Amino acid sequence: MKLSKTLLATAALASLTAAMPASAATLVYNYTSAQNAASNFSFTADSNPTPQYPSADGFFADISNYKQNGIANTGVTFAYFYSQSAFGGINVNGFTPFGPQLYSGTSTAPTLLTGSFTLFADVSQTAPVGTLNVMAAAVPEPATWAMMLVGFGMLGASMRYRRRSTKAVLA
């Protein structure tokens, strides 16, 4: 009886978790300089950030895990994403390479883009300075977590359940 209650509760939890929509993805940014290895950086940001001070030129967005040449810098907590009308690109820690607009939508409701972007030293966009690679971080969906929990629950239940042994009597 207890096993059926456990399975029923686990199945209910799995169905609730599987029905929940996935939250915004975490994006991983890696910038590789073509000229100066000292300006390589990486950080993470939410794919649907809450923009700070949005304008026609772009917006500020919170970032985390900022590293320059692999060394963490906890003082850098935001980046400025420029609109195409402001020559695109990004400003992180005072470094401003220009290029394509790195988000879709408006500066008041942006969605950050993924892909590989060539960035330039000036607004004429003739002198490439590096490449910005943006990809989604690998995070399991809620349904995957639910399936794993159901599997562990069933494994635990099967370990608790003991078969009664029967002895054969030969006459």
N, C-alpha and C positions, 0 to 999 in steps of 0.2 A: 504494500500500500504506500509506504513511504517513497519507494522508488518511482511510482507513477506520479506522485505529487512533485517530486524533484524534477522529473522530466517535463511535466506540465508547466512548472514555473520557469524552467530553462527555455522551453519553446515560446512562452509568452514574452520573455525578455528578448529573445532573438527576433521575434516578429516586430516588437516595438523598435528595436535598434535598427533593423533593416529598413524600416519605414522612414527613418529620420534622414533628411537631406544632408549631404556632405557640406561642411563649412568651407569657407574660402581656403584656397590652397596657399601654402607657404612657397614662395619663389626664392631660388638661390641665384644670386648675381655673382658672376666671376668676370672681372675685368683684367685683360692681359695687354700690357703696353707693348707696342711695336718698337718703341724707342728707349724707354727708361724703365727697367725692371723694378726700380724702387717705387714706381707709382702703381704697381699691381694691387688690386684690392678685391675683397669679397664681402658680401653681407646677405642677409635674408630680409624679405618683406612680405606682407600679406598681399595676395593678388587683387583684393578689393579693399584698398586702404581707405581709412577715413582721412580725407585731405585736410591739411592745415593751410589756412590762408590761400584758398584757391583764387586764381585770377585768370585773365586771358593769356598770361605768359606761362602758366602751369600751377604747380602746387607742391607743398612740402608733404612728405609721407614719413611715418615712423619706420625705422629700420632696426635690426638687431644683429648681433654676431658680426659686427664690422671688424675686419682684419685687413691690415696692410702688410703685404709680403708675409702672410701667415702669422703675424703678431697681432693679438687682440688689442683693440682700442675702444674701451668702454665709453669714452667721451663722445663718440660719434653716434648719434641716435636718430638722425633724420637725413633725408636726401631730397633734393629739389628736382622734380621731373618737369622739363620744359616742353611747352606745346610746340607744334610745328611752326606756328607764326613767330615764335621766339627762337627759331632755328633748331628745335629739338635737342635731344641729349639729356644730360643729367649733371647735377652738381653734388659731389660727395666730398666732404672734408676739404672744401676749397678748390677741388679739382673739377674743371668744367669742360669735358669734351662735348662737342656738338655732333648731331646726327639726326636720325629719325626720331619721331615722337614715340616714346616707349610705353604709351598707354592708349587705350581706345576709350570712347565715351568723352565726357566733358571733364573739366578740371574739378567740378563739384561732385561728380560721380564716376571716377575713373576705374578702369580695369587694366591692370598692368599686363603687358604682353610678354610672351615667351619667345625665344629664338636667339639667333646670333646677329649682332648689330655691329657694323663698322662705325667707329666714332672718329671725329676729326678735330684738328687743333684750332680751326677757326670757322667762322660762319660760311666761308666760301666752300667748305667741305671738299677741299682738294688735297689736303695733307693728312692722310690717315695716321692716327696716333695709337690706335689699339682696337681690340675687339671686346665687346660685352656679350657674354653668353648668359642667358636667363633660362632657367629650367625649373620645373615644379619639383619640390622635395618629395621623396618617396614616403608617403604616409598612408597606412592602410585605411580603407573605407570602413564605416561603422558595421556594414554587413560582414566584412572579413573578421573584425573583432568578435562579432556575435557568433560566427561559425566556429571560431577558435574556442570561445568560452563554452559553447555547447559540446564540442568535442572533449574538452577537459572534464566537463561535468559528467558526460557519459563514461569516460575512462574511469573517473573516480567512483561512479556508481557501480560499474562492473567490477571494480576491485573490492568493493564492500560486499557485493552479493556473493554468497557462498552456496555452492550446490550441496545438497544433502547426498551423501554417498549411500549407496545401497549395496548390500552384500548379497551375493548369490549363494544360495544354499543348495548343495547337491545332495539328492537323497539316494 
